Amino acid sequence: MGAKQVIFACVHNAGRSQMAAAFFNAFADPSKARAISAGTNPAQRVHPEVLAAMKEVAIDLSQAVPTRLTDELAQGAALLITMGCGEQCPHVPGLRRDDWPLADPKGQSVGAVRAIRDEVRERIVALLRAEGWAAPVATFDTEA
């Protein structure tokens, strides 16, 4: 049947959704699930404060490119998780959806971005455990 695809979406695909997909792919069993991130109105690049916060936990997002959420991208996905985009959040008919009301890290202080990052990580760990998608030896530690 193959791995499930999970989409993390926010407006600019330059913060929350990038962090979520990176944590998901770091902790998930790739034979069970993989994540992508996208946005309804993608920015030109990932926010610098997000790059810095993720680098602190040994995840390099310097090559990540914000991507537009399209019907083609969503086709075949198992789950869409939107992140604080309110009325701009995408709706894909027939796709299971959850919304995580997370603050936008753009322009926030280092401490605020770290708090958002840590909340994203906690939500990812809970999702992976609930769905049974965690890697067999997942320690949920990005320092390894």
C-alpha positions as CSV (number, residue, x, y, z in Angstrom):
1,M,0.0,0.0,0.0
2,G,3.0,2.4,0.5
3,A,3.6,5.2,2.9
4,K,0.9,7.6,3.9
5,Q,1.5,11.2,2.9
6,V,0.8,14.0,5.4
7,I,0.6,17.6,4.3
8,F,1.4,20.4,6.7
9,A,0.0,23.7,5.4
10,C,0.1,27.3,6.5
11,V,-0.3,30.6,4.5
12,H,3.3,31.3,3.5
13,N,4.9,27.8,4.0
14,A,7.9,29.6,5.5
15,G,7.6,28.7,9.2
16,R,5.2,26.4,11.1
17,S,4.6,24.0,8.2
18,Q,8.3,23.8,7.4
19,M,9.1,22.9,11.0
20,A,6.3,20.4,11.2
21,A,7.3,18.5,8.0
22,A,11.0,18.5,9.1
23,F,10.2,17.1,12.5
24,F,7.8,14.6,11.1
25,N,10.3,13.3,8.6
26,A,13.0,13.1,11.2
27,F,10.9,11.0,13.5
28,A,8.6,9.0,11.3
29,D,9.2,5.5,9.8
30,P,9.5,6.4,6.1
31,S,7.9,3.1,5.2
32,K,4.8,4.2,7.0
33,A,4.5,7.9,6.4
34,R,6.2,10.9,4.9
35,A,5.4,14.6,5.2
36,I,5.4,17.5,2.8
37,S,4.7,21.2,3.6
38,A,2.9,23.7,1.5
39,G,1.2,27.1,1.7
40,T,-1.8,28.9,0.2
41,N,0.4,32.0,-0.6
42,P,4.0,30.8,-0.4
43,A,6.8,33.2,0.6
44,Q,10.0,33.4,-1.3
45,R,12.0,31.7,1.4
46,V,11.8,30.2,4.9
47,H,11.9,32.8,7.6
48,P,15.4,33.4,8.9
49,E,14.3,33.1,12.5
50,V,12.8,29.6,11.7
51,L,16.1,28.6,10.0
52,A,18.0,29.6,13.2
53,A,15.6,27.9,15.6
54,M,15.6,24.7,13.7
55,K,19.4,24.7,13.4
56,E,19.6,24.8,17.2
57,V,18.0,21.3,17.1
58,A,20.2,20.0,14.3
59,I,17.7,20.4,11.5
60,D,18.8,22.3,8.5
61,L,16.0,24.0,6.5
62,S,18.4,26.2,4.4
63,Q,17.5,24.3,1.3
64,A,13.7,24.2,1.9
65,V,11.7,26.1,-0.6
66,P,8.1,27.3,0.1
67,T,5.6,25.5,-2.1
68,R,2.1,26.3,-3.2
69,L,-0.6,23.8,-2.0
70,T,-2.3,22.6,-5.2
71,D,-4.9,19.9,-5.8
72,E,-2.3,17.8,-7.5
73,L,0.0,18.1,-4.4
74,A,-2.9,17.1,-2.1
75,Q,-4.0,14.2,-4.3
76,G,-3.5,10.9,-2.5
77,A,-2.6,12.4,0.8
78,A,-3.9,10.7,4.0
79,L,-4.0,13.8,6.2
80,L,-3.9,17.6,5.9
81,I,-2.9,19.6,9.0
82,T,-3.4,23.3,8.7
83,M,-1.6,25.7,11.0
84,G,-3.2,28.9,12.2
85,C,-4.2,30.2,8.8
86,G,-7.8,31.0,9.6
87,E,-10.0,31.6,6.6
88,Q,-7.0,31.2,4.3
89,C,-6.6,27.6,5.3
90,P,-7.1,25.2,2.4
91,H,-9.9,22.7,2.2
92,V,-9.4,19.6,0.2
93,P,-12.7,17.6,-0.3
94,G,-12.5,14.1,1.0
95,L,-9.2,14.6,2.8
96,R,-9.0,14.1,6.6
97,R,-8.1,17.4,8.2
98,D,-6.9,18.8,11.5
99,D,-6.1,22.3,12.5
100,W,-3.3,23.2,14.9
101,P,-3.7,26.8,16.1
102,L,-0.1,27.9,16.2
103,A,1.3,31.4,16.2
104,D,3.1,32.6,13.1
105,P,6.9,32.7,13.9
106,K,7.6,35.5,11.3
107,G,9.2,38.4,13.0
108,Q,9.0,36.9,16.5
109,S,11.7,37.0,19.1
110,V,14.1,34.1,19.3
111,G,12.4,32.9,22.5
112,A,8.9,33.0,20.9
113,V,10.1,31.1,17.8
114,R,11.7,28.4,20.1
115,A,8.4,28.1,21.9
116,I,6.5,27.6,18.6
117,R,9.2,25.1,17.4
118,D,8.9,23.1,20.7
119,E,5.1,23.1,20.5
120,V,5.3,21.9,16.9
121,R,7.7,19.1,17.9
122,E,5.3,18.0,20.8
123,R,2.4,17.9,18.4
124,I,4.4,15.8,15.9
125,V,5.5,13.3,18.5
126,A,1.9,12.9,19.7
127,L,0.6,12.5,16.1
128,L,3.3,9.9,15.3
129,R,2.5,7.9,18.4
130,A,-1.3,8.1,17.9
131,E,-1.1,7.0,14.2
132,G,1.7,4.4,14.8
133,W,4.0,6.1,12.3
134,A,7.0,6.6,14.5
135,A,10.3,5.1,13.4
136,P,11.0,1.8,15.2
137,V,13.9,3.3,17.2
138,A,12.6,6.9,17.4
139,T,14.0,8.8,20.3
140,F,12.2,12.0,19.2
141,D,15.6,13.7,19.7
142,T,17.0,15.7,16.8
143,E,20.4,15.9,18.4
144,A,21.3,12.3,17.3
